[in-house]
Amino acid sequence: MEHSGVDADVVIAGAGPTGLMLACELRLAGVDVLVVERLAQRTGESRAGGMHSRTLEVLDQRGILDRFTEIGAPQPVGHFSGLYLEFDEAESRHPYPLMILQTDIERLLEEWAVDLGVRIRRSSEVTAISQNSSGVTVELGTTPGPARTILTRYLVGCDGGRSTVRKLSGIGFPGTPATMTALIGDVELPELTEDYIWVRRCPTGDYSVIAFEPGWHRVIASEYDRAAERDEPVTFEQLRASLFRLAGTDFGMRNPRWVSRFSDAARQAARYRAGRVLLAGDAAHIHFPAGGQGLNLGVQDAVNLGWKLAAVVHGQAPESLLDTYHRERHPVGERVLHNTRAQSALARPGPHTDALRDVFGDLLQFDDVNRQLCGMLTALNLHYPIDGDHPLTGRRVPDVDLKTADGATRVYELLHAARPVLVDLHGSAEVAAAVDGWADRVDLVEATSVAGHWIVPDLDELSVPAALLVRPDGHVAWAAATDEPPDTSALRAALATWFGPPRQI
Ligand SMILES: Cc1cc2nc3c(=O)[nH]c(=O)nc-3n(C[C@H](O)[C@H](O)[C@H](O)COP(=O)(O)OP(=O)(O)OC[C@H]3O[C@@H](n4cnc5c(N)ncnc54)[C@H](O)[C@@H]3O)c2cc1C
């Protein structure tokens, strides 16, 4: 084993969407980060087909959303197990799913990462790890070349559903096994006469055909009478035969660009942290891809973890801050597993499920039901367990228009640098004095709110704050109401909890 001499404060295993997003978040915070990726180059597998509102907001918070909207296509509706959902325009500036393939998402994230100075080392597979109180030793199988050992202070496994990092760190992956098999492929269908086919139900399953690009279709054929073995190979012929069984035709299927398989297996890491090793994205959770939540969940894990890990690496915050990552994100993953299990139950063939879908479809006509499911799928209604009386506390900050001494801005523009921001809307001297000890880490912005709603999703309430402390991930850590003096001791407590002790002045 040769020592490469390469080390980094944080090593990320896996250059998928989660690993790349996390690398960018860490670089924005000035952390030296190395991404190691098993593959020599990106696969080109299309996989995920879109991003939801909260992910679009997160990209907007970093000032890179335009790169994605330039090539993606906003969709008029979303869906829950194939039943249409309508988004409420009042809840976000981006009240739509953006159709964009995972290949393009990964390419754009990688370009951003390279711009920010992230080092990405391909053909490097994590094969062994050991940790002690000061760091983690990571063994890499590299192709070509001899195996190497690198040293890092923290290792984050973003290495997908079969995560080697998770297994090597002894973290359990409990859940429910597959009960069905879905084959998916990007193919040409010269005999298809419709533009697309939306979830056509059949006696043994269902199929859909979605148009992604001129001439190319994504076929998904789901059968509920068998669960494939995990390591069974996937072939184009299997996809063709499955579609034949379901639809009675293969629409002349030819020229596969990509064929894969998924199931309704749903598992979640028992812990997101084992000492200096953390997990994010599919390494921490796998589930039925219904509703298109997996990639979104991983990107949002990364945005929750990045600034916390950076604060710990820089010695600004104690290691215990990392436990809030598990505390906040594990229940979110659990909620997604739960709703995808419900979606797979609603997708099962048979007259009983047909009836259930009819009833469910009727319920979706009620605004509150539609809104509840939209909030869940888009993650706009997330509420982290953060102490505080103001209804915005723990929720994602709405992107309200602001006016500052420098001109017009929006809340999300204030978050581009991924630093915490204290927005003071009443020009309070007490608030300014309270934040002084954190002036090296927290940006104080005096502003007035000129438009937009301080609406709290899923609470029918307008909650205009007098001041609010926004974490780099866009969640509100503290807020003051307009009708009483700001509680500056609660503000100081929030600053210390999230950003470490004040500097000595
Ligand atoms: C068929 C299919 C359809 C899907 N459709 C959707 C959808 O419509 N919407 C949606 O949101 N999600 C969808 N998903 C889920 C989505 O693709 C995943 O949630 C997403 O890719 C997770 O990103 P990740 O970065 O966490 O993991 P991955 O994308 O799996 O990336 C992990 C990376 O780690 C690398 N790696 C693995 N092991 C090692 C190692 N030991 N050392 C170094 N590198 C390693 C891998 O090569 C890979 O590049 C779908 C998934 C599948 C399979």
The ligand as an SDF file (V2000), in Angstrom:
LIG
                    3D

 53 58  0  0  0  0  0  0  0  0999 V2000
  -34.1660    3.7210  -12.1220 C   0  0  0  0  0  0  0  0  0  0  0  0
  -34.1520    4.8980  -11.2230 C   0  0  0  0  0  0  0  0  0  0  0  0
  -35.0240    5.9750  -11.4090 C   0  0  0  0  0  0  0  0  0  0  0  0
  -35.0160    7.0690  -10.5580 C   0  0  0  0  0  0  0  0  0  0  0  0
  -35.8650    8.1230  -10.7570 N   0  0  0  0  0  0  0  0  0  0  0  0
  -35.8340    9.1880   -9.9010 C   0  0  0  0  0  0  0  0  0  0  0  0
  -36.6390   10.3490  -10.1060 C   0  0  0  0  0  0  0  0  0  0  0  0
  -37.4030   10.4290  -11.0540 O   0  0  0  0  0  0  0  0  0  0  0  0
  -36.5100   11.4010   -9.2270 N   0  0  0  0  0  0  0  0  0  0  0  0
  -35.6300   11.3800   -8.1690 C   0  0  0  0  0  0  0  0  0  0  0  0
  -35.5400   12.3640   -7.3910 O   0  0  0  0  0  0  0  0  0  0  0  0
  -34.8690   10.2820   -7.9590 N   0  0  0  0  0  0  0  0  0  0  0  0
  -34.9440    9.2180   -8.7860 C   0  0  0  0  0  0  0  0  0  0  0  0
  -34.1280    8.1670   -8.6060 N   0  0  0  0  0  0  0  0  0  0  0  0
  -33.2570    8.2080   -7.4580 C   0  0  0  0  0  0  0  0  0  0  0  0
  -32.0050    9.0100   -7.7500 C   0  0  0  0  0  0  0  0  0  0  0  0
  -31.4200    8.5640   -8.9520 O   0  0  0  0  0  0  0  0  0  0  0  0
  -31.0940    8.8260   -6.5580 C   0  0  0  0  0  0  0  0  0  0  0  0
  -31.7970    9.1490   -5.3830 O   0  0  0  0  0  0  0  0  0  0  0  0
  -29.8510    9.7090   -6.6720 C   0  0  0  0  0  0  0  0  0  0  0  0
  -29.0160    9.2820   -7.7180 O   0  0  0  0  0  0  0  0  0  0  0  0
  -29.0710    9.6710   -5.3650 C   0  0  0  0  0  0  0  0  0  0  0  0
  -27.9050   10.4020   -5.5170 O   0  0  0  0  0  0  0  0  0  0  0  0
  -26.6230   10.0380   -4.6490 P   0  0  0  0  0  0  0  0  0  0  0  0
  -25.5950   11.0210   -5.0770 O   0  0  0  0  0  0  0  0  0  0  0  0
  -27.0050    9.9570   -3.2330 O   0  0  0  0  0  0  0  0  0  0  0  0
  -26.2110    8.5720   -5.0800 O   0  0  0  0  0  0  0  0  0  0  0  0
  -25.7660    8.0290   -6.5140 P   0  0  0  0  0  0  0  0  0  0  0  0
  -26.3660    8.8330   -7.6010 O   0  0  0  0  0  0  0  0  0  0  0  0
  -26.0040    6.5670   -6.5020 O   0  0  0  0  0  0  0  0  0  0  0  0
  -24.2040    8.3190   -6.5550 O   0  0  0  0  0  0  0  0  0  0  0  0
  -23.3000    7.5320   -5.8170 C   0  0  0  0  0  0  0  0  0  0  0  0
  -21.9230    7.6460   -6.4620 C   0  0  0  0  0  0  0  0  0  0  0  0
  -20.9830    6.9590   -5.6440 O   0  0  0  0  0  0  0  0  0  0  0  0
  -20.1080    6.1980   -6.4560 C   0  0  0  0  0  0  0  0  0  0  0  0
  -19.5850    5.1080   -5.6180 N   0  0  0  0  0  0  0  0  0  0  0  0
  -20.2210    3.9810   -5.2310 C   0  0  0  0  0  0  0  0  0  0  0  0
  -19.4340    3.2510   -4.4210 N   0  0  0  0  0  0  0  0  0  0  0  0
  -18.2700    3.9250   -4.2900 C   0  0  0  0  0  0  0  0  0  0  0  0
  -17.0760    3.7030   -3.5610 C   0  0  0  0  0  0  0  0  0  0  0  0
  -16.9150    2.6010   -2.7920 N   0  0  0  0  0  0  0  0  0  0  0  0
  -16.0640    4.5950   -3.6510 N   0  0  0  0  0  0  0  0  0  0  0  0
  -16.2120    5.7310   -4.4040 C   0  0  0  0  0  0  0  0  0  0  0  0
  -17.3360    5.9960   -5.1250 N   0  0  0  0  0  0  0  0  0  0  0  0
  -18.3630    5.1230   -5.0480 C   0  0  0  0  0  0  0  0  0  0  0  0
  -20.9910    5.7420   -7.5980 C   0  0  0  0  0  0  0  0  0  0  0  0
  -20.2270    5.3830   -8.7270 O   0  0  0  0  0  0  0  0  0  0  0  0
  -21.8480    6.9800   -7.8280 C   0  0  0  0  0  0  0  0  0  0  0  0
  -21.2580    7.8710   -8.7470 O   0  0  0  0  0  0  0  0  0  0  0  0
  -34.1200    7.0700   -9.4740 C   0  0  0  0  0  0  0  0  0  0  0  0
  -33.2300    6.0060   -9.2860 C   0  0  0  0  0  0  0  0  0  0  0  0
  -33.2340    4.9420  -10.1550 C   0  0  0  0  0  0  0  0  0  0  0  0
  -32.2510    3.8000   -9.9430 C   0  0  0  0  0  0  0  0  0  0  0  0
  1  2  1  0
  2  3  1  0
  2 52  2  0
  3  4  2  0
  4  5  1  0
  4 50  1  0
  5  6  2  0
  6  7  1  0
  6 13  1  0
  7  8  2  0
  7  9  1  0
  9 10  1  0
 10 11  2  0
 10 12  1  0
 12 13  2  0
 13 14  1  0
 14 15  1  0
 14 50  1  0
 15 16  1  0
 16 17  1  0
 16 18  1  0
 18 19  1  0
 18 20  1  0
 20 21  1  0
 20 22  1  0
 22 23  1  0
 23 24  1  0
 24 25  2  0
 24 26  1  0
 24 27  1  0
 27 28  1  0
 28 29  2  0
 28 30  1  0
 28 31  1  0
 31 32  1  0
 32 33  1  0
 33 34  1  0
 33 48  1  0
 34 35  1  0
 35 36  1  0
 35 46  1  0
 36 37  1  0
 36 45  1  0
 37 38  2  0
 38 39  1  0
 39 40  1  0
 39 45  2  0
 40 41  1  0
 40 42  2  0
 42 43  1  0
 43 44  2  0
 44 45  1  0
 46 47  1  0
 46 48  1  0
 48 49  1  0
 50 51  2  0
 51 52  1  0
 52 53  1  0
M  END
$$$$
